[in-house]
Amino acid sequence: MNNPKFIANFNKKFSKFINNLLEKNLNKLNVDNFKNLLINNKIFLSIVALIILFLSYLSFPNIYNKADVALEIKKNLKNKLNLEFNFQEDLDYKFLPRPHFTTNNSSINSREDKITEIKKLKVYVSLENLFSLKNIKLNHVILEEANFN
């Protein structure tokens, strides 16, 4: 295997093979094929860009301060349901299957009385105002494993 002639012959055959492949494929390339390739890539790249923009739009609430989000959600829940929610843990934002905030171990208070203890609370928000913390609209509130007094 250390034969220099063998290595030289192998290199010649390999370079001829590469040259033949290049000639064959470059001869097929003309202006029409090049235009089709560019158009297909533009469509593909624009679809990828739209998907990235949409996912970044959905993940935008992760940038907010969680304490501010919790305060705003508590305010919206008090205005809509006339109940005071207390979150013992931080809110987690998830955008699949729909944008929503979740928290564990929360409770509902009415004046001084504790009405319920909730293991898991999900608050679904609308897609319309995700950029504005002050204008977040709440769609649904789901209580999971709640013990009512």
Disulfide bonds with the S-S distance in Angstrom:
none
